Amino acid sequence: MRRHNFKELQIWKKAMDLIDENYLFRSTLPDYERYGLRTQMNRCSVSIASNISEGSSKRTDKHFIKYLEDSLGSSYEWETQLTVCYRQNFLPGDVFLNLENKIQKLQSKISNFIDKLDFNN
């Protein structure tokens, strides 16, 4: 296995875009969510990209896949928190649908990359 340059991976680039969008969005959350949803959503969004980059340093695809799965898990966690925000009326429907679409596309890309790496083993 060759190591991947994480900065060239589309999934890492899309995860970095999500971080930017997350920081813009979460600033609109109520002040009383400063240590709740705001903090948790920040951690999740950063975790998605961080696990991709950390996993890219591993010697085998098997180990890289484990980090990609962790990244995927963080993306589902972030999507759940986004849904909580919507259900609590912290964001309008169009913003929710836009962000939901972006996270689901990223989840699909990560899953496809995992499948590609797994198939090559």
C-alpha positions as CSV (number, residue, x, y, z in Angstrom):
1,M,0.0,0.0,0.0
2,R,1.2,3.5,-0.7
3,R,0.4,6.2,1.7
4,H,-2.2,8.7,0.6
5,N,-1.6,12.4,0.6
6,F,-4.7,13.4,2.6
7,K,-4.6,17.0,1.1
8,E,-5.3,15.5,-2.3
9,L,-8.2,13.3,-1.2
10,Q,-11.6,14.7,-2.2
11,I,-13.1,13.3,1.0
12,W,-10.7,15.4,3.0
13,K,-11.4,18.5,0.9
14,K,-15.1,18.1,1.3
15,A,-14.7,17.5,5.1
16,M,-12.7,20.7,5.3
17,D,-15.5,22.5,3.5
18,L,-18.0,21.1,6.0
19,I,-15.9,22.5,8.9
20,D,-16.2,25.9,7.3
21,E,-19.9,25.6,6.9
22,N,-20.3,24.2,10.4
23,Y,-18.5,27.2,12.0
24,L,-20.7,29.6,10.0
25,F,-23.9,27.8,10.9
26,R,-23.2,27.0,14.6
27,S,-22.6,30.7,15.3
28,T,-26.4,31.2,14.7
29,L,-27.3,28.7,17.5
30,P,-28.7,30.1,20.7
31,D,-26.2,31.3,23.2
32,Y,-27.4,28.6,25.7
33,E,-26.1,26.0,23.3
34,R,-22.5,27.4,23.6
35,Y,-21.3,24.3,25.5
36,G,-23.8,21.9,24.1
37,L,-24.6,21.6,20.4
38,R,-22.1,24.3,19.3
39,T,-19.1,22.5,20.9
40,Q,-20.2,19.0,19.9
41,M,-20.8,20.0,16.3
42,N,-17.4,21.6,16.1
43,R,-15.8,18.5,17.5
44,C,-17.6,16.2,15.1
45,S,-16.9,18.3,12.0
46,V,-13.2,18.5,12.9
47,S,-13.1,14.8,13.7
48,I,-14.3,13.9,10.2
49,A,-11.3,15.6,8.5
50,S,-8.9,14.7,11.3
51,N,-9.5,11.0,11.1
52,I,-9.1,11.0,7.3
53,S,-5.7,12.8,7.6
54,E,-4.6,10.6,10.5
55,G,-5.6,7.4,8.8
56,S,-3.7,8.4,5.7
57,S,-0.4,7.9,7.6
58,K,-1.1,4.3,8.4
59,R,1.0,1.5,6.7
60,T,-1.9,-0.6,5.5
61,D,-5.3,0.0,3.9
62,K,-6.8,-2.1,6.7
63,H,-5.6,0.4,9.3
64,F,-6.6,3.4,7.1
65,I,-10.1,1.9,6.7
66,K,-10.5,1.9,10.5
67,Y,-9.9,5.6,10.6
68,L,-12.2,6.2,7.7
69,E,-14.9,4.3,9.5
70,D,-14.3,6.6,12.6
71,S,-14.6,9.6,10.2
72,L,-17.9,8.2,8.8
73,G,-19.2,7.7,12.4
74,S,-18.4,11.3,13.2
75,S,-20.3,12.4,10.1
76,Y,-23.4,10.5,11.2
77,E,-23.1,12.0,14.6
78,W,-22.9,15.5,13.1
79,E,-25.9,14.7,10.9
80,T,-27.9,13.7,14.0
81,Q,-26.9,17.0,15.7
82,L,-28.0,18.9,12.6
83,T,-31.3,17.1,12.8
84,V,-31.7,18.1,16.5
85,C,-31.0,21.7,15.5
86,Y,-33.7,21.5,12.9
87,R,-36.3,19.8,15.2
88,Q,-35.6,22.5,17.8
89,N,-36.2,25.2,15.2
90,F,-32.7,26.5,15.5
91,L,-32.4,26.7,11.6
92,P,-34.8,27.1,8.7
93,G,-35.7,24.1,6.5
94,D,-33.7,25.3,3.5
95,V,-30.5,25.6,5.5
96,F,-31.2,22.2,7.1
97,L,-31.8,20.5,3.7
98,N,-28.7,22.1,2.2
99,L,-26.4,20.9,5.0
100,E,-28.1,17.5,5.2
101,N,-27.5,17.0,1.5
102,K,-23.8,18.0,1.9
103,I,-23.2,15.6,4.8
104,Q,-25.0,12.7,3.1
105,K,-22.8,13.3,-0.1
106,L,-19.7,13.2,2.1
107,Q,-20.9,10.0,3.8
108,S,-21.4,8.4,0.4
109,K,-17.9,9.5,-0.8
110,I,-16.3,8.1,2.4
111,S,-18.2,4.9,2.1
112,N,-17.2,4.5,-1.5
113,F,-13.5,5.1,-0.7
114,I,-13.7,2.5,2.1
115,D,-15.2,0.0,-0.4
116,K,-12.4,0.8,-2.9
117,L,-9.7,0.3,-0.4
118,D,-11.3,-2.9,1.0
119,F,-11.7,-4.3,-2.5
120,N,-8.0,-3.8,-3.3
121,N,-7.1,-6.0,-0.3
